Amino acid sequence: MNGLVDGPGVTPGPSSDRDELAALVDGLLRTVPDFPEPGVQFRDIMPLLADADAFARVVAAFADHAHGPVDLVAGMEARGFLLASPVATALGAGVVPVRKAGKLPGPVVSQSYALEYGSAAVEVQPFTIPDGARVLVIDDVLATGGTAAATVELLESCGATVVGLSFLVELQALGGRALLPGRHVDTLLTLP
């Protein structure tokens, strides 16, 4: 199922617009087998970013379907940065980069999460997030959901209110949405 919006309490735009944008996104994705390791089907969004019209349409769709007013747009490392910045500009909001551990100068707050083999952590600078800030989280792909769930927990530990999460692509078979119960999760393209 393709859709601009797939969350509770939100009315999506016309179906033909959703389907057309989903088809555009799908046509510009490049699947790279066995990258960065064997068995992984990497979804490369760089052809989409290089297409000025397609990129502008994606940014407009994310901005048009934000859940109410947004103070900050949080982009998850690293492709989320590329999507979050223009969406924040369109919404008149600031940008907060959610980085891998060790990439930001302190002070930082950190949230660990489990990986298939080990763990990882994401960090933000808490002084960039005013208490009660309404934050939209953006990334390119929703896969297993671990990074997204950790990002939500991290932002809320800083006093933010996460108003929604928007992804360019959802890989439905990996079940990432299950780690985000009760959240507004929007995707432009859902793949099996």
N, C-alpha and C positions, 0 to 999 in steps of 0.2 A: 504494500500500500504506500503510495506516495502522498505527501501532504505537507503543506506549509505549517500547519498547526495540528498538534495531536495532544492536547492537554485538556484538563477539566475546565469548564466554564468559558471556553473560547470558541468563537464562531469563525470558521475558516472562510477565506475569500472564495470567489467563484472557482468551481472545480476545474474548468478548462485552464485557468491561469496557473493553478497548482500543478496540473498535469504537464503543461507546457514548460514550466520552470524545472520540474523534476526531470523531464526528458532532456532539457538543455544541460543540466548538471550531469546527468548520466552519460550523455554524449561526450562530455569534456573530461570525465574522469579517466585516468589511465590505471589499469591494474597491473602491478608488477609482481610476478610470482617469485616466491622464495626470497623476499627482501623485507626486512634486513637479515632474516635467517630462514633456513629451510622450513617450508610449510606455511609461511605467512604470505597472505595475498595483500600487499601494500596498496592502498588507494591513494594515488598521486593526484593532488588537486592543482598542481602547477599549471597544466594547460588551461584550467578554468581561470586562474588568477591572471594569466597572460591575455585572456580575451576580455577587453575593456567593457564591452556591452554585457557579457555574461556576468562579470564580476560586479558591475554596477547593479544589475538586476538582483543578484544574491544579497548584496548589501541592503538594497531597498526592501527586499522581502523580510530580512531579519529585523530591520528597523520598524517596518509596518506592523509586524506581529509581536512587538515587545508587549509585555503584560503590564500596562499602566506606565506611569512615569518611571524613568530609570536615571539614577544618579551616576552610576559607574557601570562600565562593561568590563568584565574580567575575561581575559583571553588566556587559555591554557597553552603552555609551551608545546611546540613552537608555532605550528601553523595557526593556532587560535589567535596569536598576536596579529597575524595578517588579516584576519576577519574582524576581530574586535575593534581595531583602531578606526576603520572607516564607519563601522556601525555606531560607535560612540560619537563620532563627529556628526553623523546624521541625526542622532538623538539629542545632541547638545549635552553629552555626558562625558565624564572622564574615563580613562582607561587604567586598569590595574593588571599588570602582568602576573600570572600565576606561574612561578618558575620551578624548575627542578632544584633540589636541595644544593646549596652551595653557590648559586649563581647571582644572588642579590647581596649587596652590602647590608649589614645590620643596622638597626635591630630587625629581626625577622621572626615570624611565627611559622611553625612547621606542622604538617599533618602527614603521618605515615599511612601507607596502605599496602595491602598484600598484592604480590604478583604471583604468577604461577610458580616461579622458582625464586623466592626471596621476597624482598620488599623494596619500596621506593618512598620518596617523600616529596611533597610540594610545599612551597613557601611563598609568603607575601610579606611586604613591609606593612605592619599594622597601622602606622601613622598615615598611610594613604587612604584608609577606609574609615570615614566618619561613622560614629555610632548611629545605627538606624539607616545607613545608606541602602538604597534599593539597587540591587546588583543583578545584572543579566550576565550569565556565563555563556561563553561561546567557544566552540572548538570545531575542528573540521570533521572528525569522525567519532561517533559513539560506538565503541566496540564492547569491551567487557564491563565498562562503567566504573572501574576502580578509581581512575584519575578524576573523573567527574564527581563521584561521591566524596572523595577526599577534598576536592576543591570546595564543594558546598559546605562541608564540615569546617574547613579552614576559614572560609569567609564568615560563616555564622559565628565562629569562635571570636572573631574580631568585632562582632556587633552588627554585622550587615544582615540585611534581609534579602535572601536570594529569591527574586521574583520569577525566574525561569531559566531554562537552559536551552540553547539553540545550537543545532548541529547541522552541518552541510549534509552529512550522510550518516545513517544508522545501519549498522550491520546486525540485523535482527537475530541471526542465528547465534550470536555471541551473548545475547541476553543482558546487555548493559542497562537497559531500562529498569530491570528488576532491582538494581541497586539505588534507584531514585524514586521510591514509592511516594505518591502524593505530590510530586513535583510537576510543574508545567515543563514538559519536554517537547520541543518542536524540532522537526527535521524537515529538510527540503527534499530528501530522497531516502527512501527506505529500501534496502536491498536484503534479500533472503539470507 
